[in-house]
Amino acid sequence: MTNHHDAGVLGRIGETLHVWRQRYQSRRELARWSERDLHDIGRSWSDVAEELDKPFWRA
């Protein structure tokens, strides 16, 4: 007997892991931005610090 729900669950797990990895990579990239880069997008180092303090699973 085949459980057709397994593929859906595995797909959602895979998607979640992908989103978490993207968040982690994006935040690491943001940490390397210069003051000028941040100014250009209207952000400050305090904004960056707040974002970097979040764990990868938090949006």
N, C-alpha and C positions, 0 to 999 in steps of 0.2 A: 504494500500500500504506500502510495506516495503522498507526502505532505506538501501541497502546493503553496503553503504559506511560508515555507522556509526560504524560497527565492526572494520573496518580498522583504522578509526580515533581514536577510543577508545583504540585499541591495541597500536597505536603509542604513544598516551598520556601515557599509562601505562608503555611502554618501556622507554620513556623519564624520567618519574618519578623514575623508577628503576635505571637508569644511574645516575641521580642526587643524589639519596640516596647513591649509591656506592661511588661516588666522595666525598661526605660529610664524609662518614665513613672512607674512605681511607686517607683523609687528616687529620682527627682527630687522626687516628692511627699513621701516620707519625709524628705528633706533639709530640708523646710520645717516639719516638726513641731516643736512646742515641747517643752521639758523636761517639762512637765506631761503632754503627750500621750504621750510616751515612757514616763513613769512609769506612766501608766494601763495600758499594755500590757506592762509589765514589761521594758522595754528601756532601754538607756543610750546615751549619745552614742558610746561606743566600739563598741557593736553597730552603730549607724548608720554610723559611719565604715568599719567592716569591710565592710558591705553596699555602701556607695557606692564603695568601691575596686574592686569587681568589675566587669569589663567586661560589657556587656549580654548577651553570649552565654553567660555562666556563670550557672548557677542558684544 
